[in-house]
Amino acid sequence: MKSVYIRELRRYTKLELSTLFPEINSNQLAVFIRKLRVYGILKSVKRDSGTLDLSELVLLDNSIIDGIDDSNSSYYIFNYVGVVYIDGYLLCCYPKYLFAYDSIEDKSSCRNLLKQVLKVLHRYNTNSQSIQLYSEHNQSSSGSRISMIMALLDDYFQNGLYVNTQNIHEFNGDGEINWNRTINFIHPLWQEEDPYYLNFWTRRNTIDDKSFIQRIHECLLTICSCELEEISLLDLLDINGVYLTELSLNDLGTRDYLLSCITNELNLEFNSRKQYVLKLMAALLKDSFSMIGEDNIDLFGTTSFNLVWETVCAEVFDNKLTSPLSDLPLLSTVKIPPNMLGIKPRTLKDLIERPKWTSIDDAVAFSDTLKPDLISVERNENVCSFVILDAKYYTMRLESNKVEGQPGVGDVTKQYLYQLAYKEFIELNGIQEVKNCFLMPTEKDEIVSVGNVQMEMLGKLGLEKIQVRELPAARMFECYLQRRKLPISILNL
């Protein structure tokens, strides 16, 4: 299996793509590109796009090229983080901030970082069920065979094989005494007013370890492990293979027959975990008997890694946005702004005013409002700080009176508005310090203070300028995977 390493949003020429895939000719490469475009993984951008911010790729409609460009006048961009199995290749798409590996032939360190990223994606998907794991045309994560295999293996490691249990009632058996059945069906001996039972009904649970469904489960676990091993994914996903049987699915019966058996079991089984496993097995059977083949494509990753970065930052820095107001470490009992008393806010999220729409006949409606990524309230002795953080998945450069790859003016003004939305609450509760900051990922090992951004017209309202910090992504991911928190103080705002 040939692994090809590709950096997210790096601009590749057609010649560079040919170098990455030397085994295929130009016609095969065109088909290859077309397949990746269908799945939303690959974009084509005109070379005259200049310094367009590729972080906002979705907005570049005028610069996106449809079809295959045979004139070599365009760049090809992989808008994806994760792994793609396609036409006998394993594409390892690593995040855009890992610039150093563009020119390094030995990708072993890059592979280790990608393994960490895939673990983050796996945990994110497990928690939120919102990551796009398949394609732009099929938003359901169940479409990814790799993700279904991982789910089946995860369940096995947590719960073991699918087993059927049966309650058996026995007369004077070795199991636990069933007092209800004993009292209802056996006459006791009475001594004075006390009953004595010489015989009992007992009950015990038996496990049918030879059930047909269990054999299907064993077979699928083994076959799926072999599939991941064959395309070099067991190591990359850091998963142990499960090899339980030498039987193939064909040895058990046709696909339709196996699906019929699983459907019958689903109709009889009401345990939620068992239903989950049965549905997973059915989905894997319906998908195909294997993902391996020249014409097959399968994915595990996302075209929206910015959402993953936001979640990582929010969890690692202990987001207080939805925490009860009474739990905030304020200097005194929490005070609610008068204009908010009517809605009885319970969290910081509830304190942000919603747009009020009034029709010409005075009918009133409220719409959705601002939603910050991350808010922290910290208390150090008699000093209380209100910190507004916004995770930005950008690779920004700020040097020599020049800025590139920065968040747009809309992001900047919105960050100011977050502070303005809480201004009355901050003043009412005697909070002395307010900090505002963008959080961006970096391949470096230390936190980098990049600078700040400000707009004087908003600064005149008493709003703080917005700091910019680059955070070591590997360290952030490690904390996320270990469910460890970091103090806001490490940002040195």
RAQUIFEN-V640812 format. One record per pair of residues at least 24 apart in sequence whose ideal C-beta (glycine too) atoms are under 10 Angstrom apart, sorted by the first residue. I is the first residue (numbers start at 1). J is the second residue. Records with the same first field share a line. If there is no record, write none. Layout:
# RAQUIFEN-V640812
I=J + J
This chain:
# RAQUIFEN-V640812
1=85 + 88 + 89 + 90 + 229 + 230 + 231 + 232 + 233 + 292
2=88 + 89 + 90 + 91 + 232
3=83 + 89 + 90 + 91 + 92 + 107 + 111 + 114 + 231 + 232 + 233 + 236
4=84 + 86 + 89 + 90 + 91 + 92 + 93 + 107
5=90 + 91 + 92 + 93 + 94 + 98 + 101 + 102 + 104 + 107 + 110 + 111 + 114
6=41 + 42 + 76 + 77 + 78 + 80 + 81 + 84 + 91 + 92 + 93 + 94
7=77 + 78 + 81 + 92 + 93 + 94 + 95 + 96 + 97 + 98 + 99 + 101 + 102 + 110
8=54 + 77 + 78 + 79 + 80 + 81 + 82 + 93 + 94 + 95 + 96 + 97 + 98 + 301 + 303 + 305 + 393 + 395
9=43 + 45 + 53 + 54 + 55 + 57 + 77 + 78 + 79 + 80 + 81 + 93 + 95 + 96 + 97 + 305 + 395
10=54 + 75 + 76 + 77 + 78 + 93 + 94 + 96 + 98 + 99 + 102
11=45 + 47 + 49 + 54 + 74 + 75 + 76 + 77 + 78
12=42 + 75 + 76 + 77 + 78
13=47 + 72 + 73 + 74 + 75 + 76
14=44 + 68 + 69 + 70 + 71 + 72 + 73 + 74 + 75 + 76
15=72
16=75 + 76
17=42 + 76
20=89 + 91
21=87 + 89 + 91
23=87 + 88 + 89
24=87 + 88 + 89
26=68 + 70
28=87
29=68
30=67 + 68 + 69 + 70
31=68 + 87
32=68 + 86 + 87 + 89
33=67 + 68 + 69 + 76
34=67 + 68
35=84 + 86 + 87 + 295 + 297
36=76 + 78 + 79 + 80 + 84 + 86 + 91 + 297
37=65 + 66 + 67 + 68 + 76 + 136
38=135 + 136 + 137 + 297
39=80 + 84 + 86 + 134 + 135 + 136 + 137 + 138 + 297 + 299 + 303
40=79 + 80 + 132 + 134 + 135 + 136 + 137 + 299 + 303
41=77 + 78 + 79 + 80 + 82 + 84 + 86 + 91 + 93 + 135 + 136 + 297 + 299 + 301 + 303
42=76 + 77 + 78 + 79 + 80 + 84 + 91
43=74 + 75 + 76 + 77 + 78 + 79 + 80 + 303
44=68 + 69 + 73 + 74 + 75 + 76 + 77
45=69 + 74 + 75 + 76 + 77
46=73 + 74 + 75
47=71 + 72 + 73 + 74 + 75
48=73 + 74
49=74 + 75 + 77
51=404 + 405
53=394 + 395 + 396 + 404 + 405 + 406 + 407 + 408
54=79 + 96 + 395 + 405
55=96 + 306 + 392 + 393 + 394 + 395 + 396 + 405 + 406 + 407 + 408
56=394 + 405 + 407 + 408
57=303
58=303 + 304
59=408
78=303
79=302 + 303 + 304 + 305
80=132 + 299 + 301 + 302 + 303 + 304 + 305
81=114 + 117 + 118 + 120 + 121 + 301 + 302 + 303 + 304 + 305 + 306 + 308 + 309 + 393
82=114 + 117 + 118 + 121 + 131 + 132 + 133 + 144 + 146 + 299 + 300 + 301 + 302 + 303 + 305
83=114 + 117 + 118 + 121 + 146 + 231 + 232 + 233 + 236 + 237 + 298 + 299 + 300 + 301
84=146 + 297 + 298 + 299 + 300 + 301
85=145 + 146 + 227 + 228 + 230 + 231 + 232 + 233 + 291 + 292 + 293 + 296 + 297 + 298 + 299 + 300
86=294 + 295 + 296 + 297 + 298 + 299
87=293 + 294 + 295 + 296 + 297
88=231 + 292 + 293 + 294 + 295 + 296
89=231 + 297
90=231 + 232 + 233 + 236
91=297 + 299 + 301
92=117 + 118 + 232 + 236 + 301
93=117 + 299 + 301 + 302 + 303 + 305
94=118 + 443
95=305 + 308 + 309 + 393 + 395 + 441 + 443 + 473 + 477
96=305 + 393 + 394 + 395 + 405 + 441
97=309 + 393 + 394 + 395 + 440 + 441 + 442 + 443 + 444 + 470 + 473
98=395 + 441 + 442 + 443 + 473 + 474
99=395 + 442 + 443
100=443 + 444
101=443
111=235 + 236
112=236 + 474
113=443 + 473 + 474 + 477
114=236 + 301
115=235 + 236 + 237 + 238
116=238 + 473 + 474 + 477 + 478 + 480 + 481
117=301 + 305 + 308 + 473 + 474 + 477
118=150 + 233 + 236 + 237 + 238 + 239 + 300 + 301
119=237 + 238 + 477 + 478 + 480 + 481
120=305 + 308 + 309 + 311 + 312 + 473 + 476 + 477 + 478 + 480 + 481
121=147 + 237 + 300 + 301 + 302 + 305 + 308
122=147 + 150 + 151 + 154 + 237 + 238 + 239 + 300 + 481
123=308 + 311 + 312 + 315 + 477 + 480 + 481 + 483
124=302 + 305 + 307 + 308 + 311 + 312 + 315 + 480
125=150 + 151 + 300 + 301 + 302 + 308
126=150 + 151 + 154
127=311 + 315
128=307 + 308 + 311
130=302 + 304 + 307 + 311
131=300 + 301 + 302 + 303 + 304 + 305 + 307 + 308 + 311
132=299 + 301 + 302 + 303 + 304 + 307
133=298 + 299 + 300 + 301 + 302
134=298 + 299 + 300
135=297 + 299 + 303
136=303
141=300
142=279 + 280 + 283 + 287
143=283 + 287 + 298 + 299
144=287 + 291 + 298 + 299 + 300 + 301
145=224 + 227 + 283 + 284 + 287 + 288 + 290 + 291 + 296 + 297 + 298 + 299 + 300
146=224 + 227 + 228 + 231 + 233 + 237 + 291 + 298 + 299 + 300 + 301
147=298 + 299 + 300 + 301
148=224 + 279 + 280 + 281 + 283 + 284 + 287 + 298
149=220 + 221 + 223 + 224 + 225 + 227 + 228 + 233 + 237 + 239 + 280 + 284 + 287 + 291 + 298 + 300
150=224 + 228 + 233 + 237 + 239 + 300
151=276 + 277 + 280 + 283 + 284
152=217 + 220 + 221 + 224 + 225 + 242 + 276 + 277 + 280 + 281 + 283 + 284
153=221 + 224 + 225 + 228 + 234 + 237 + 239 + 240 + 241 + 242
154=239 + 280
155=217 + 221 + 273 + 276 + 277 + 280
156=217 + 218 + 220 + 221 + 224 + 225 + 242 + 244 + 277
157=239 + 240 + 242
158=273
159=273 + 274 + 276 + 277
160=217
161=207 + 209 + 211 + 213 + 214 + 215 + 217 + 218 + 221 + 242 + 244 + 277
162=211 + 213 + 214 + 215 + 216 + 217 + 218 + 220 + 221 + 265 + 269 + 273 + 274 + 277 + 278 + 281
163=207 + 208 + 209 + 211 + 213 + 214 + 217 + 274
164=206 + 207 + 208 + 209 + 210 + 211 + 212 + 213 + 214 + 265 + 268 + 269 + 274
165=205 + 206 + 207 + 208 + 271
166=204 + 205 + 206 + 207 + 208
167=203 + 204 + 205 + 206
168=202 + 203 + 204 + 205 + 206
169=201 + 202 + 203 + 204
170=200 + 201 + 202 + 203 + 204
171=199 + 200 + 201 + 202
172=198 + 199 + 200 + 201 + 202
173=200 + 201 + 202 + 203 + 204
174=202 + 204
175=200 + 201 + 202 + 203 + 204 + 205 + 206
176=200 + 202 + 203 + 204 + 205
177=201 + 202 + 203
178=202 + 203 + 204
211=265
212=252 + 253 + 258 + 261 + 262 + 265
213=258 + 261 + 262 + 264 + 265 + 266 + 269 + 274 + 277 + 278 + 281
214=244
215=244 + 245 + 247 + 251 + 252 + 258 + 261
216=247 + 249 + 252 + 253 + 258 + 259 + 261 + 262 + 265 + 278 + 281 + 282 + 285
217=244 + 245 + 262 + 277 + 278 + 280 + 281
218=242 + 243 + 244 + 245 + 247 + 252
219=244 + 245 + 246 + 247 + 248 + 249 + 250 + 251 + 252 + 258 + 281
220=244 + 245 + 249 + 258 + 277 + 280 + 281 + 284 + 285
221=245 + 281
222=246 + 247 + 248 + 249
223=247 + 248 + 249 + 284 + 289 + 290
224=284 + 290 + 291
226=290 + 292
227=289 + 290 + 291 + 292 + 298
228=291 + 292
230=290 + 291 + 292
231=291 + 292 + 296 + 298
233=291 + 298 + 300
236=300
237=300
248=289
249=284 + 285 + 289 + 290
250=289
255=285 + 286 + 288 + 289
256=285
258=282 + 285
259=285 + 286
304=393
305=393 + 441
306=391 + 392 + 393 + 394 + 441
307=391 + 393
308=391 + 393 + 477 + 480
309=373 + 391 + 392 + 393 + 394 + 439 + 440 + 441 + 471 + 473 + 476 + 477
310=373 + 374 + 390 + 391 + 392 + 393 + 439
311=373 + 391 + 480
312=391 + 439 + 441 + 471 + 473 + 476 + 477 + 479 + 480 + 481
313=373 + 374 + 389 + 390 + 391 + 392 + 393 + 439 + 440 + 441 + 471 + 476 + 480 + 486
314=372 + 373 + 374 + 375 + 389 + 391 + 439 + 480
315=374 + 476 + 479 + 480 + 483 + 484 + 485
316=374 + 391 + 439 + 471 + 475 + 476 + 477 + 478 + 479 + 480 + 482 + 483 + 484 + 485 + 486
317=373 + 374 + 375 + 376 + 387 + 389 + 391 + 439 + 471 + 476 + 479 + 485 + 486 + 487 + 488 + 490 + 491
318=374 + 376 + 378 + 485 + 486 + 487 + 488
319=348 + 372 + 373 + 374 + 375 + 376 + 389
320=347 + 348 + 349 + 374 + 375 + 376 + 377 + 378 + 386 + 387
321=347 + 348 + 349 + 350 + 352 + 371 + 372 + 373 + 374 + 375 + 376 + 388
322=346 + 347 + 348 + 349 + 350 + 375
323=347 + 348 + 349 + 375 + 376 + 377
324=348
325=350 + 351 + 377 + 425 + 429
327=377
328=375 + 376 + 377 + 378 + 379 + 384 + 386 + 429 + 431
329=376 + 377 + 378 + 379 + 380 + 384 + 385
330=377 + 379 + 384 + 386 + 429 + 430 + 431
331=379 + 382 + 383 + 384 + 429 + 430 + 431 + 432
332=384 + 429 + 430
333=429
334=425 + 428 + 429
335=424 + 425 + 427 + 428 + 429 + 430
336=424 + 425 + 428 + 429
337=422 + 423 + 424 + 425 + 426 + 427 + 428 + 429
338=424 + 428
339=424
340=424 + 425
345=425
347=375
348=372 + 375 + 376 + 377 + 386 + 421 + 422 + 425
349=375
351=421 + 422 + 424 + 425
352=417 + 418 + 421 + 422 + 425
353=420 + 421 + 424
369=417 + 421
370=414 + 415 + 417 + 418 + 420 + 421
371=414 + 418
372=414 + 415 + 417 + 418 + 419 + 421 + 422
373=415 + 418 + 438 + 439
374=437 + 439 + 488
375=418 + 422
376=435 + 487 + 488 + 491
377=426 + 429 + 431 + 488
378=433 + 435 + 487 + 488 + 489
379=431
380=433 + 489
382=430 + 432
383=431 + 432 + 433
384=426 + 429 + 430 + 431 + 432 + 433
385=431 + 432 + 433 + 434 + 435 + 488 + 489 + 493
386=419 + 422 + 423 + 425 + 426 + 429 + 431 + 432 + 433 + 434 + 435 + 436 + 464
387=433 + 434 + 435 + 436 + 437 + 488 + 489 + 491 + 493
388=415 + 416 + 418 + 419 + 421 + 422 + 434 + 435 + 436 + 437 + 464 + 466
389=415 + 418 + 435 + 436 + 437 + 438 + 439 + 467 + 469 + 488 + 491 + 493
390=414 + 415 + 418 + 436 + 437 + 438 + 439 + 440 + 466
391=438 + 439 + 440 + 441 + 471 + 476
392=437 + 438 + 439 + 440 + 441 + 468
393=439 + 440 + 441 + 473
394=438 + 439 + 440 + 441 + 468 + 470
395=440 + 441 + 442 + 443 + 470
396=438 + 440 + 442 + 450 + 451 + 453 + 468 + 470
397=450
398=450 + 451 + 452 + 453 + 468
399=450 + 451
403=450 + 451 + 453
405=440
406=438 + 440 + 450 + 453 + 468
407=438 + 440 + 453 + 466 + 468
409=453 + 455
411=438 + 453 + 466
412=438 + 453 + 454 + 455 + 458 + 466
413=455 + 457 + 458
415=453 + 458 + 463 + 464 + 465 + 466
416=453 + 454 + 455 + 457 + 458 + 459 + 461 + 463 + 464 + 465 + 466
417=458 + 463
418=463 + 466
419=458 + 461 + 462 + 463 + 464 + 466
420=458 + 461 + 462 + 463
423=461 + 462 + 463
427=462
433=464 + 493
434=462 + 463 + 464 + 493
435=464 + 465 + 466 + 467 + 488 + 491 + 493
436=463 + 464 + 465 + 466 + 467 + 493
437=464 + 465 + 466 + 467 + 468 + 469 + 488 + 491 + 493
438=466 + 467 + 468 + 469 + 470
439=467 + 468 + 469 + 470 + 471 + 476 + 491
440=468 + 469 + 470 + 471 + 473
441=470 + 471 + 472 + 473 + 474 + 476 + 477
442=469 + 470 + 471 + 472 + 473 + 474 + 476
443=470 + 472 + 473 + 474
444=470 + 471 + 472 + 473 + 474 + 475
445=472 + 474 + 475
446=470 + 471 + 472 + 475
447=471 + 472 + 475 + 486 + 490 + 491 + 492
448=472
449=491 + 492 + 493
452=493
464=493
467=491 + 492 + 493
469=493
